[in-house]
Amino acid sequence: MKQVKLTNFVSVEGLTNDEVMALITRAEAFKQGKAHLELATDVYAANLFFENSTRTKSSFQMAESKLGMKQIVFDPQSSSVKKGETLYDTLLTLNAVGVDLAVIRHPQNKYYQELLNLPANSHLNIGVVNAGDGSGQHPSQCLLDLMTIYEHFGHFQGLKIAIIGDLTNSRVARSNMEMLTQLGAEVYFSGPKYWFTEEFEHYGQYLPVDDLVDQMDVVMLLRVQHERHQDDANEAQFDAVQYHAQYGINQARYDRLQDDAIIMHPGPINRGVELASNLVEAPKSMFFQQMQNGVFARMAMIEAVLRGRKLGGLN
């Protein structure tokens, strides 16, 4: 299958189905030990995480290590960002000292637009991989989710997939609903109705959780992101026990799932809220597999940018 080549990887928007399948195939090859990357020259990466992360950050670090890249440690808390330095100037500095690729998680939606639309006199020439922008896009989580679904079912066409939870603030929901629909899956939504806004109606209908669980092939749960609800009047009334009873996957709902159905969650899981604690590692839960697949999906993403920029002697 033809290699995907991109100068930056900031969104799943614009990817063709063939490109998505090529990335999944490549990720699978890395996972199975059937693909290896030999860099002819050193390639330096910096991981800039302006929001907390366990899975995504460590997964990118492992992916870079497996690809033979060298990492430059960057800590926003001890950088000149604290002095008011802009993201552009931070990247300009890193690029000037030799960094080739920047993996960035940032609280601002579409922070990358400024970095991709540079003036003619700009010296910045660095590959950007989006590790999550605000409530916008999360392309690497999307790719690892697609990889996990494809491993289990072998296709996307006609699969019924429910995305349940904090839709409004979820970059995972946005990336996944777009690409799953494009690949031929049927997307449904559930959770608190006030989080289901007009933008989601284009991709699927809202139904109560109990109308969905026994009809779905994939139940994709979303973390309730309390840190993004500071100005939400509903946050003051939030009750974890009540949320779990109304919208979470408990044992009773788990038992109603189809035999071949799977549960997914991007993490971190609020145990006993989105998913009962005893079900996190249940047979139908793909949580562990998703985390494993994240390394290989991110290897495929990074390789696409390395090839697109002809870094490390690749083309």
C-alpha beads as a LAMMPS data file, in Angstrom:
LAMMPS data file: protein, C-alpha beads

315 atoms
314 bonds

1 atom types
1 bond types

-500.0 500.0 xlo xhi
-500.0 500.0 ylo yhi
-500.0 500.0 zlo zhi

Masses

1 110.0

Atoms # bond

1 1 1 0.000 0.000 0.000
2 1 1 1.225 3.494 -0.852
3 1 1 2.930 5.447 1.953
4 1 1 1.111 8.499 3.304
5 1 1 3.172 11.690 3.109
6 1 1 2.173 14.846 4.981
7 1 1 4.103 17.981 5.862
8 1 1 2.068 18.336 9.080
9 1 1 -0.561 16.197 10.817
10 1 1 -2.994 18.496 12.605
11 1 1 -6.438 17.067 11.814
12 1 1 -8.239 14.088 10.293
13 1 1 -10.148 16.514 8.087
14 1 1 -8.988 16.179 4.516
15 1 1 -7.696 12.622 4.830
16 1 1 -9.090 10.270 2.206
17 1 1 -10.355 6.807 3.103
18 1 1 -7.365 5.329 1.278
19 1 1 -4.989 7.420 3.380
20 1 1 -6.721 6.389 6.594
21 1 1 -6.528 2.724 5.666
22 1 1 -2.869 3.116 4.678
23 1 1 -2.113 4.620 8.101
24 1 1 -3.990 1.813 9.876
25 1 1 -2.185 -0.818 7.775
26 1 1 1.166 0.772 8.549
27 1 1 0.363 0.963 12.270
28 1 1 -0.571 -2.724 12.233
29 1 1 2.710 -3.548 10.491
30 1 1 4.639 -1.693 13.197
31 1 1 2.658 -3.522 15.880
32 1 1 3.322 -6.940 14.366
33 1 1 7.025 -6.234 13.873
34 1 1 6.659 -6.408 10.091
35 1 1 7.727 -2.795 9.521
36 1 1 10.820 -0.958 10.690
37 1 1 12.164 2.500 10.023
38 1 1 15.840 3.183 9.415
39 1 1 16.719 6.867 9.654
40 1 1 19.816 7.798 7.687
41 1 1 20.309 11.014 9.665
42 1 1 19.323 12.204 13.128
43 1 1 15.805 13.575 13.528
44 1 1 14.975 15.619 16.627
45 1 1 11.520 15.889 18.190
46 1 1 10.126 18.044 20.986
47 1 1 6.856 17.267 22.772
48 1 1 5.123 20.465 23.858
49 1 1 2.245 19.641 26.181
50 1 1 0.524 22.752 27.511
51 1 1 -2.212 20.562 29.027
52 1 1 -1.713 17.564 31.289
53 1 1 -1.438 14.169 29.640
54 1 1 -0.429 10.618 30.513
55 1 1 -1.463 8.411 27.588
56 1 1 -0.908 10.760 24.660
57 1 1 2.402 12.194 25.845
58 1 1 4.009 8.892 26.874
59 1 1 2.653 7.248 23.717
60 1 1 4.239 9.871 21.457
61 1 1 7.501 9.575 23.377
62 1 1 7.509 5.809 22.915
63 1 1 6.579 6.142 19.238
64 1 1 9.485 8.537 18.647
65 1 1 11.875 6.198 20.470
66 1 1 10.749 3.181 18.446
67 1 1 11.289 5.174 15.240
68 1 1 14.848 5.970 16.270
69 1 1 14.281 9.691 16.793
70 1 1 16.040 11.833 19.384
71 1 1 13.947 13.808 21.881
72 1 1 14.563 17.275 23.242
73 1 1 12.873 17.694 26.626
74 1 1 10.481 20.628 26.849
75 1 1 8.619 21.653 29.990
76 1 1 6.182 24.583 29.612
77 1 1 6.361 25.273 33.341
78 1 1 10.086 26.056 33.181
79 1 1 10.169 27.633 29.731
80 1 1 9.925 31.228 28.533
81 1 1 6.214 30.623 27.941
82 1 1 5.940 31.687 31.590
83 1 1 7.471 35.019 30.558
84 1 1 4.906 35.543 27.831
85 1 1 6.726 33.968 24.897
86 1 1 4.357 33.096 22.045
87 1 1 3.983 29.580 20.690
88 1 1 5.441 30.756 17.391
89 1 1 8.567 32.134 19.094
90 1 1 8.925 28.990 21.187
91 1 1 8.896 26.873 18.039
92 1 1 11.201 29.320 16.265
93 1 1 13.712 28.817 19.073
94 1 1 13.417 25.035 19.039
95 1 1 13.718 24.972 15.254
96 1 1 16.781 27.222 15.386
97 1 1 18.591 24.827 17.750
98 1 1 17.812 21.862 15.514
99 1 1 14.369 20.449 16.338
100 1 1 12.678 19.000 13.247
101 1 1 9.288 17.931 14.617
102 1 1 7.013 19.411 17.295
103 1 1 4.214 17.380 18.858
104 1 1 1.859 19.894 20.468
105 1 1 -1.100 19.728 22.829
106 1 1 -2.605 23.142 23.399
107 1 1 -5.776 24.493 25.072
108 1 1 -6.531 26.825 22.151
109 1 1 -8.721 25.461 19.367
110 1 1 -6.881 25.406 16.025
111 1 1 -3.707 26.841 17.559
112 1 1 -1.890 25.392 14.544
113 1 1 -3.482 27.687 11.961
114 1 1 -0.940 30.437 12.656
115 1 1 1.875 27.906 12.264
116 1 1 0.634 26.626 8.912
117 1 1 -0.030 30.044 7.357
118 1 1 3.321 31.735 7.771
119 1 1 4.440 34.992 6.149
120 1 1 7.022 34.769 3.385
121 1 1 9.808 36.063 5.643
122 1 1 9.297 33.412 8.337
123 1 1 12.290 31.243 9.236
124 1 1 10.095 28.594 10.891
125 1 1 10.394 25.227 9.171
126 1 1 9.227 22.593 11.624
127 1 1 6.784 19.708 11.297
128 1 1 3.716 20.004 13.523
129 1 1 1.779 17.019 14.863
130 1 1 -1.375 17.932 16.760
131 1 1 -1.713 16.030 20.043
132 1 1 -5.030 17.745 20.802
133 1 1 -6.267 21.330 20.470
134 1 1 -8.787 22.527 23.047
135 1 1 -12.154 21.016 22.192
136 1 1 -11.244 20.838 18.498
137 1 1 -9.368 17.858 17.040
138 1 1 -7.490 14.847 18.406
139 1 1 -6.188 13.103 15.261
140 1 1 -3.933 10.586 16.999
141 1 1 -6.732 9.396 19.315
142 1 1 -8.975 9.113 16.281
143 1 1 -6.436 7.007 14.409
144 1 1 -5.809 4.638 17.316
145 1 1 -9.569 4.274 17.819
146 1 1 -10.020 3.445 14.137
147 1 1 -7.175 0.953 14.365
148 1 1 -8.782 -0.719 17.387
149 1 1 -12.192 -0.946 15.702
150 1 1 -10.673 -2.291 12.487
151 1 1 -8.685 -4.935 14.384
152 1 1 -11.893 -6.203 15.953
153 1 1 -14.345 -6.004 13.046
154 1 1 -12.178 -5.847 9.916
155 1 1 -14.326 -3.075 8.401
156 1 1 -16.251 0.120 9.181
157 1 1 -19.120 -0.015 6.696
158 1 1 -22.467 -0.285 8.476
159 1 1 -21.070 -0.509 11.999
160 1 1 -23.309 1.144 14.580
161 1 1 -21.270 3.304 16.926
162 1 1 -22.567 5.258 19.911
163 1 1 -20.562 8.186 21.277
164 1 1 -21.757 8.869 24.815
165 1 1 -20.898 11.598 27.290
166 1 1 -19.358 15.059 27.328
167 1 1 -19.839 15.819 23.639
168 1 1 -19.509 19.591 23.804
169 1 1 -15.961 19.557 25.122
170 1 1 -14.708 16.439 23.368
171 1 1 -12.116 16.705 20.613
172 1 1 -12.305 12.891 20.500
173 1 1 -16.004 13.036 19.592
174 1 1 -15.395 15.564 16.829
175 1 1 -12.507 13.722 15.209
176 1 1 -14.203 10.328 15.465
177 1 1 -17.669 11.332 14.298
178 1 1 -16.232 12.898 11.148
179 1 1 -13.982 10.028 10.174
180 1 1 -16.313 7.189 11.198
181 1 1 -19.099 8.713 9.107
182 1 1 -16.733 9.140 6.172
183 1 1 -15.730 5.467 6.458
184 1 1 -19.365 4.328 6.340
185 1 1 -20.254 3.752 9.985
186 1 1 -23.571 4.857 11.509
187 1 1 -22.948 7.240 14.411
188 1 1 -25.316 7.847 17.323
189 1 1 -24.996 10.102 20.352
190 1 1 -26.119 10.000 23.963
191 1 1 -25.399 11.443 27.388
192 1 1 -26.813 14.603 28.955
193 1 1 -28.995 16.174 26.274
194 1 1 -27.649 19.691 26.903
195 1 1 -24.247 18.518 25.575
196 1 1 -25.791 17.473 22.260
197 1 1 -25.635 20.614 20.129
198 1 1 -26.461 21.393 16.509
199 1 1 -23.002 20.484 15.206
200 1 1 -23.563 16.832 16.128
201 1 1 -26.936 16.540 14.375
202 1 1 -25.191 16.421 10.997
203 1 1 -23.429 13.183 11.956
204 1 1 -26.077 11.238 13.859
205 1 1 -29.139 11.289 16.072
206 1 1 -29.411 11.485 19.826
207 1 1 -31.026 8.573 21.674
208 1 1 -31.237 7.596 25.351
209 1 1 -28.472 5.244 26.485
210 1 1 -30.860 2.382 27.173
211 1 1 -32.221 2.602 23.620
212 1 1 -28.712 2.171 22.242
213 1 1 -26.670 -0.347 24.232
214 1 1 -28.161 -3.548 22.811
215 1 1 -28.139 -2.203 19.237
216 1 1 -24.545 -0.969 18.991
217 1 1 -21.375 -2.611 17.727
218 1 1 -19.211 -0.019 19.498
219 1 1 -20.018 1.963 22.638
220 1 1 -17.547 4.838 22.825
221 1 1 -17.576 6.577 26.195
222 1 1 -16.256 10.090 26.799
223 1 1 -14.771 11.450 29.995
224 1 1 -16.752 14.154 31.757
225 1 1 -14.276 17.049 31.514
226 1 1 -14.988 18.994 34.672
227 1 1 -12.006 21.280 34.036
228 1 1 -13.818 22.682 30.969
229 1 1 -17.137 23.223 32.751
230 1 1 -16.193 26.080 35.057
231 1 1 -18.737 28.429 33.422
232 1 1 -21.386 25.739 32.915
233 1 1 -24.453 26.170 35.135
234 1 1 -24.998 22.403 35.027
235 1 1 -21.635 21.722 36.666
236 1 1 -22.869 22.800 40.095
237 1 1 -25.606 20.163 39.923
238 1 1 -23.348 17.374 38.649
239 1 1 -23.661 14.169 40.654
240 1 1 -21.352 11.270 39.777
241 1 1 -23.688 8.589 41.100
242 1 1 -26.660 9.999 39.218
243 1 1 -24.615 10.376 36.010
244 1 1 -23.496 6.754 36.190
245 1 1 -27.060 5.584 36.752
246 1 1 -28.396 7.572 33.797
247 1 1 -25.578 7.465 31.244
248 1 1 -22.785 5.159 32.410
249 1 1 -22.095 1.561 31.479
250 1 1 -22.901 -0.479 34.566
251 1 1 -23.140 -4.250 34.835
252 1 1 -26.772 -4.339 33.732
253 1 1 -26.055 -2.374 30.560
254 1 1 -22.878 -4.366 29.928
255 1 1 -24.895 -7.569 30.043
256 1 1 -27.220 -6.186 27.350
257 1 1 -24.403 -5.569 24.859
258 1 1 -24.287 -7.687 21.728
259 1 1 -21.927 -10.660 21.933
260 1 1 -19.351 -9.081 19.613
261 1 1 -19.787 -5.491 20.803
262 1 1 -16.901 -3.523 22.304
263 1 1 -16.563 -0.644 24.759
264 1 1 -14.031 2.126 24.158
265 1 1 -12.823 5.089 26.210
266 1 1 -10.024 7.593 25.376
267 1 1 -8.997 7.899 29.034
268 1 1 -8.526 8.911 31.681
269 1 1 -11.580 7.039 32.910
270 1 1 -13.662 8.432 35.740
271 1 1 -14.277 5.024 37.310
272 1 1 -17.832 4.631 38.472
273 1 1 -18.967 7.554 36.323
274 1 1 -18.648 6.717 32.616
275 1 1 -17.783 3.076 33.274
276 1 1 -18.113 0.848 36.330
277 1 1 -14.683 0.187 37.808
278 1 1 -15.010 -3.601 37.535
279 1 1 -15.670 -3.271 33.792
280 1 1 -12.561 -1.268 32.864
281 1 1 -10.707 -4.494 32.058
282 1 1 -13.752 -6.619 31.208
283 1 1 -13.616 -8.810 28.051
284 1 1 -15.590 -6.320 25.936
285 1 1 -13.515 -3.328 27.078
286 1 1 -10.827 -2.213 24.614
287 1 1 -9.266 0.341 26.977
288 1 1 -5.944 -1.500 27.333
289 1 1 -5.781 -2.314 23.617
290 1 1 -6.464 1.317 22.747
291 1 1 -3.499 2.422 24.833
292 1 1 -1.289 -0.216 23.215
293 1 1 -2.415 0.758 19.730
294 1 1 -1.729 4.410 20.457
295 1 1 2.015 3.857 20.167
296 1 1 1.781 2.232 16.739
297 1 1 -0.842 4.629 15.375
298 1 1 1.383 7.532 16.386
299 1 1 4.386 5.863 14.768
300 1 1 2.422 5.781 11.509
301 1 1 1.429 9.437 11.902
302 1 1 4.962 10.592 12.616
303 1 1 6.378 8.533 9.763
304 1 1 3.941 10.233 7.375
305 1 1 5.326 13.637 8.392
306 1 1 8.947 12.448 8.246
307 1 1 8.361 11.224 4.697
308 1 1 6.436 14.331 3.738
309 1 1 9.338 16.491 4.904
310 1 1 12.044 14.074 3.722
311 1 1 13.569 13.950 7.169
312 1 1 16.000 11.256 8.207
313 1 1 16.741 10.458 4.583
314 1 1 13.174 9.274 3.950
315 1 1 11.123 10.068 0.877

Bonds

1 1 1 2
2 1 2 3
3 1 3 4
4 1 4 5
5 1 5 6
6 1 6 7
7 1 7 8
8 1 8 9
9 1 9 10
10 1 10 11
11 1 11 12
12 1 12 13
13 1 13 14
14 1 14 15
15 1 15 16
16 1 16 17
17 1 17 18
18 1 18 19
19 1 19 20
20 1 20 21
21 1 21 22
22 1 22 23
23 1 23 24
24 1 24 25
25 1 25 26
26 1 26 27
27 1 27 28
28 1 28 29
29 1 29 30
30 1 30 31
31 1 31 32
32 1 32 33
33 1 33 34
34 1 34 35
35 1 35 36
36 1 36 37
37 1 37 38
38 1 38 39
39 1 39 40
40 1 40 41
41 1 41 42
42 1 42 43
43 1 43 44
44 1 44 45
45 1 45 46
46 1 46 47
47 1 47 48
48 1 48 49
49 1 49 50
50 1 50 51
51 1 51 52
52 1 52 53
53 1 53 54
54 1 54 55
55 1 55 56
56 1 56 57
57 1 57 58
58 1 58 59
59 1 59 60
60 1 60 61
61 1 61 62
62 1 62 63
63 1 63 64
64 1 64 65
65 1 65 66
66 1 66 67
67 1 67 68
68 1 68 69
69 1 69 70
70 1 70 71
71 1 71 72
72 1 72 73
73 1 73 74
74 1 74 75
75 1 75 76
76 1 76 77
77 1 77 78
78 1 78 79
79 1 79 80
80 1 80 81
81 1 81 82
82 1 82 83
83 1 83 84
84 1 84 85
85 1 85 86
86 1 86 87
87 1 87 88
88 1 88 89
89 1 89 90
90 1 90 91
91 1 91 92
92 1 92 93
93 1 93 94
94 1 94 95
95 1 95 96
96 1 96 97
97 1 97 98
98 1 98 99
99 1 99 100
100 1 100 101
101 1 101 102
102 1 102 103
103 1 103 104
104 1 104 105
105 1 105 106
106 1 106 107
107 1 107 108
108 1 108 109
109 1 109 110
110 1 110 111
111 1 111 112
112 1 112 113
113 1 113 114
114 1 114 115
115 1 115 116
116 1 116 117
117 1 117 118
118 1 118 119
119 1 119 120
120 1 120 121
121 1 121 122
122 1 122 123
123 1 123 124
124 1 124 125
125 1 125 126
126 1 126 127
127 1 127 128
128 1 128 129
129 1 129 130
130 1 130 131
131 1 131 132
132 1 132 133
133 1 133 134
134 1 134 135
135 1 135 136
136 1 136 137
137 1 137 138
138 1 138 139
139 1 139 140
140 1 140 141
141 1 141 142
142 1 142 143
143 1 143 144
144 1 144 145
145 1 145 146
146 1 146 147
147 1 147 148
148 1 148 149
149 1 149 150
150 1 150 151
151 1 151 152
152 1 152 153
153 1 153 154
154 1 154 155
155 1 155 156
156 1 156 157
157 1 157 158
158 1 158 159
159 1 159 160
160 1 160 161
161 1 161 162
162 1 162 163
163 1 163 164
164 1 164 165
165 1 165 166
166 1 166 167
167 1 167 168
168 1 168 169
169 1 169 170
170 1 170 171
171 1 171 172
172 1 172 173
173 1 173 174
174 1 174 175
175 1 175 176
176 1 176 177
177 1 177 178
178 1 178 179
179 1 179 180
180 1 180 181
181 1 181 182
182 1 182 183
183 1 183 184
184 1 184 185
185 1 185 186
186 1 186 187
187 1 187 188
188 1 188 189
189 1 189 190
190 1 190 191
191 1 191 192
192 1 192 193
193 1 193 194
194 1 194 195
195 1 195 196
196 1 196 197
197 1 197 198
198 1 198 199
199 1 199 200
200 1 200 201
201 1 201 202
202 1 202 203
203 1 203 204
204 1 204 205
205 1 205 206
206 1 206 207
207 1 207 208
208 1 208 209
209 1 209 210
210 1 210 211
211 1 211 212
212 1 212 213
213 1 213 214
214 1 214 215
215 1 215 216
216 1 216 217
217 1 217 218
218 1 218 219
219 1 219 220
220 1 220 221
221 1 221 222
222 1 222 223
223 1 223 224
224 1 224 225
225 1 225 226
226 1 226 227
227 1 227 228
228 1 228 229
229 1 229 230
230 1 230 231
231 1 231 232
232 1 232 233
233 1 233 234
234 1 234 235
235 1 235 236
236 1 236 237
237 1 237 238
238 1 238 239
239 1 239 240
240 1 240 241
241 1 241 242
242 1 242 243
243 1 243 244
244 1 244 245
245 1 245 246
246 1 246 247
247 1 247 248
248 1 248 249
249 1 249 250
250 1 250 251
251 1 251 252
252 1 252 253
253 1 253 254
254 1 254 255
255 1 255 256
256 1 256 257
257 1 257 258
258 1 258 259
259 1 259 260
260 1 260 261
261 1 261 262
262 1 262 263
263 1 263 264
264 1 264 265
265 1 265 266
266 1 266 267
267 1 267 268
268 1 268 269
269 1 269 270
270 1 270 271
271 1 271 272
272 1 272 273
273 1 273 274
274 1 274 275
275 1 275 276
276 1 276 277
277 1 277 278
278 1 278 279
279 1 279 280
280 1 280 281
281 1 281 282
282 1 282 283
283 1 283 284
284 1 284 285
285 1 285 286
286 1 286 287
287 1 287 288
288 1 288 289
289 1 289 290
290 1 290 291
291 1 291 292
292 1 292 293
293 1 293 294
294 1 294 295
295 1 295 296
296 1 296 297
297 1 297 298
298 1 298 299
299 1 299 300
300 1 300 301
301 1 301 302
302 1 302 303
303 1 303 304
304 1 304 305
305 1 305 306
306 1 306 307
307 1 307 308
308 1 308 309
309 1 309 310
310 1 310 311
311 1 311 312
312 1 312 313
313 1 313 314
314 1 314 315
